[in-house]
């Protein structure tokens, strides 16, 4: 599949990503707080490592950095859709990034910083294919990133 996918395919892939990450976030919020970062990272890397899903996610990333439409779609996802899906799992209708931040008691900018950390690694691993990140195991990356994401998300 080409990395240049249409808006409908991007929307479906973002919906899938949001559902998985939203559920993982809701489970982590209801579970031990110190596992929130690791749970979110595991859910994200499971999707990125799935050979059926990765091309769609690459298409999303490609569109986000190469077109205003793709960037707008990514902004909508990161600011609203992802948190609405997490809120659904938590029983909070229409949750957005600010309500999510309030729920986990961190500033909203910390959520952005955590997302930026993960998307940066994704870019280096799957697009740029920079070594040694490109060939590191998912487990290695999860262990590497967990303390940083935990610092952002508490």
DAGIHU-V752681 format. One record per residue. RES is the residue in three letters. SS is DSSP state (helix for helix, strand for strand, loop for the rest). PSI is psi in whole degrees, -180 to 180 (* if undefined). Layout:
res->RES ss->SS psi->PSI
res->RES ss->SS psi->PSI
//
This chain:
res->UNK ss->loop psi->139
res->UNK ss->loop psi->152
res->UNK ss->loop psi->-18
res->UNK ss->loop psi->95
res->UNK ss->loop psi->159
res->UNK ss->loop psi->167
res->UNK ss->helix psi->-38
res->UNK ss->helix psi->-42
res->UNK ss->helix psi->-38
res->UNK ss->helix psi->-44
res->UNK ss->helix psi->-43
res->UNK ss->helix psi->-42
res->UNK ss->helix psi->-41
res->UNK ss->helix psi->-38
res->UNK ss->helix psi->-43
res->UNK ss->helix psi->-47
res->UNK ss->helix psi->-45
res->UNK ss->helix psi->-40
res->UNK ss->helix psi->-47
res->UNK ss->helix psi->-48
res->UNK ss->helix psi->-36
res->UNK ss->helix psi->-45
res->UNK ss->helix psi->-42
res->UNK ss->helix psi->-42
res->UNK ss->helix psi->-43
res->UNK ss->helix psi->-44
res->UNK ss->helix psi->-42
res->UNK ss->helix psi->-38
res->UNK ss->helix psi->-38
res->UNK ss->helix psi->-11
res->UNK ss->loop psi->-162
res->UNK ss->loop psi->125
res->UNK ss->helix psi->-34
res->UNK ss->helix psi->-5
res->UNK ss->helix psi->0
res->UNK ss->helix psi->-52
res->UNK ss->helix psi->-49
res->UNK ss->helix psi->-40
res->UNK ss->helix psi->-44
res->UNK ss->helix psi->-43
res->UNK ss->helix psi->-43
res->UNK ss->helix psi->-44
res->UNK ss->helix psi->-44
res->UNK ss->helix psi->-48
res->UNK ss->helix psi->-31
res->UNK ss->helix psi->-42
res->UNK ss->helix psi->-47
res->UNK ss->helix psi->-30
res->UNK ss->loop psi->-8
res->UNK ss->loop psi->117
res->UNK ss->loop psi->-18
res->UNK ss->loop psi->-31
res->UNK ss->loop psi->-36
res->UNK ss->helix psi->-45
res->UNK ss->helix psi->-35
res->UNK ss->helix psi->-42
res->UNK ss->helix psi->-38
res->UNK ss->helix psi->-38
res->UNK ss->helix psi->-39
res->UNK ss->helix psi->-48
res->UNK ss->helix psi->-44
res->UNK ss->helix psi->-48
res->UNK ss->helix psi->-39
res->UNK ss->helix psi->-34
res->UNK ss->helix psi->-8
res->UNK ss->helix psi->-5
res->UNK ss->loop psi->148
res->UNK ss->helix psi->-36
res->UNK ss->helix psi->-45
res->UNK ss->helix psi->-39
res->UNK ss->helix psi->-41
res->UNK ss->helix psi->-40
res->UNK ss->helix psi->-41
res->UNK ss->helix psi->-41
res->UNK ss->helix psi->-46
res->UNK ss->helix psi->-45
res->UNK ss->helix psi->-51
res->UNK ss->helix psi->-29
res->UNK ss->helix psi->-28
res->UNK ss->helix psi->-58
res->UNK ss->helix psi->-47
res->UNK ss->helix psi->-44
res->UNK ss->helix psi->-31
res->UNK ss->helix psi->-40
res->UNK ss->helix psi->-38
res->UNK ss->helix psi->-42
res->UNK ss->helix psi->-40
res->UNK ss->helix psi->-46
res->UNK ss->helix psi->-26
res->UNK ss->helix psi->-8
res->UNK ss->loop psi->23
res->UNK ss->loop psi->106
res->UNK ss->loop psi->136
res->UNK ss->loop psi->27
res->UNK ss->loop psi->139
res->UNK ss->loop psi->-176
res->UNK ss->helix psi->-36
res->UNK ss->helix psi->-38
res->UNK ss->helix psi->-36
res->UNK ss->helix psi->-45
res->UNK ss->helix psi->-42
res->UNK ss->helix psi->-40
res->UNK ss->helix psi->-42
res->UNK ss->helix psi->3
res->UNK ss->loop psi->51
res->UNK ss->loop psi->157
res->UNK ss->loop psi->146
res->UNK ss->helix psi->-33
res->UNK ss->helix psi->-26
res->UNK ss->helix psi->-36
res->UNK ss->helix psi->-43
res->UNK ss->helix psi->-43
res->UNK ss->helix psi->-40
res->UNK ss->helix psi->-45
res->UNK ss->helix psi->-42
res->UNK ss->helix psi->-39
res->UNK ss->helix psi->-47
res->UNK ss->helix psi->-47
res->UNK ss->helix psi->-32
res->UNK ss->helix psi->-45
res->UNK ss->helix psi->-41
res->UNK ss->helix psi->-45
res->UNK ss->helix psi->-47
res->UNK ss->helix psi->-38
res->UNK ss->helix psi->-49
res->UNK ss->helix psi->-21
res->UNK ss->helix psi->-59
res->UNK ss->helix psi->-30
res->UNK ss->loop psi->47
res->UNK ss->loop psi->127
res->UNK ss->loop psi->147
res->UNK ss->loop psi->-1
res->UNK ss->loop psi->-39
res->UNK ss->loop psi->-35
res->UNK ss->loop psi->1
res->UNK ss->loop psi->151
res->UNK ss->loop psi->156
res->UNK ss->helix psi->-41
res->UNK ss->helix psi->-42
res->UNK ss->helix psi->-44
res->UNK ss->helix psi->-38
res->UNK ss->helix psi->-45
res->UNK ss->helix psi->-36
res->UNK ss->helix psi->-44
res->UNK ss->helix psi->-26
res->UNK ss->helix psi->-48
res->UNK ss->helix psi->-35
res->UNK ss->helix psi->-47
res->UNK ss->helix psi->-38
res->UNK ss->helix psi->-39
res->UNK ss->helix psi->-40
res->UNK ss->helix psi->-41
res->UNK ss->helix psi->-3
res->UNK ss->loop psi->*
//
